[in-house]
Structures are given as structure tokens and as C-alpha cells.
Amino acid sequence: VGFHVPSDSEWMTLEMALGMTSAQANSAGWRGTDQGSKLKASSNDLPPWDGSNTSGFSALPGGNRYNSNGDFYYLGYIGFWWSSSPSGSDAWYRDLGSGSSNVFRSSANVRDGFSVRCVRD
């Protein structure tokens, strides 16, 4: 109560506040310049990752679970976060990968297991 999963638009607002252009935020695939690094936990955070964490978001590479077989992948390498916005029968998500300073935007099956980062209402 008092929190919600952010919409795709709310994710874009965060990305633009970190310096991404509107055109970049509205595109799919790898976007931006260093916004991913700003979202990822730094080497000084506990637990650490390879970002700068200047946003305070402290993203970690929690991996994902595929709905087709229930297996988990990418733990320690990639973090995936849902938005609450549909994209056809799928939903929009973001991912941050090890060694990348950009942010990936795409859509995936809503039965896949991604992390959520709630926003205060």
C-alpha cells in the first residue's frame, strides 16, 4: 500500500532526469550514454556492481527467470526490471548489463520473472 510498479513513462522520466534525451528514452534497444552506470550499484556499495550509483538507485544484477522452462539466467551479470505498461500482450522492461553504461528497453512475456522497483504513490 502506498507504492506502485512504475509505468514505462515513469522509467523514461527517470532516464531523462539522468541525462537521456527524449528521443533516446522513447526508443527501444540500448539507449543513452551513462544512465545505466548512474543506476547501477558502485564498487563501494554492498553488495557491489560496476556502476557509479550517482542516482542512488543501487541496481544489482538479479538475472531473470524464463516462463517457458522456469530456469534462471544471468544472475550476477544482468538486472531486469518490469514496468507496469503493456506492449501488446507483453510488457515493457529495462535491463542493465555488466560492462555497459547504457539502459536497454524492450518488451517481454509478462510471465517472465524480472525484478520490480516500486515507486511511492
Secondary structure, DSSP 8 states (H G I E B T S, - for coil): --EE---HHHHHHHHHHTT--HHHHTS-EEE-SSHHHHHB-BTTSSS--SB--TTS--B---BEE-TTT--EE-TTTEEEEEEEEEETTEEEEEEEETT--SEEEEEEETTSB-B---EE-
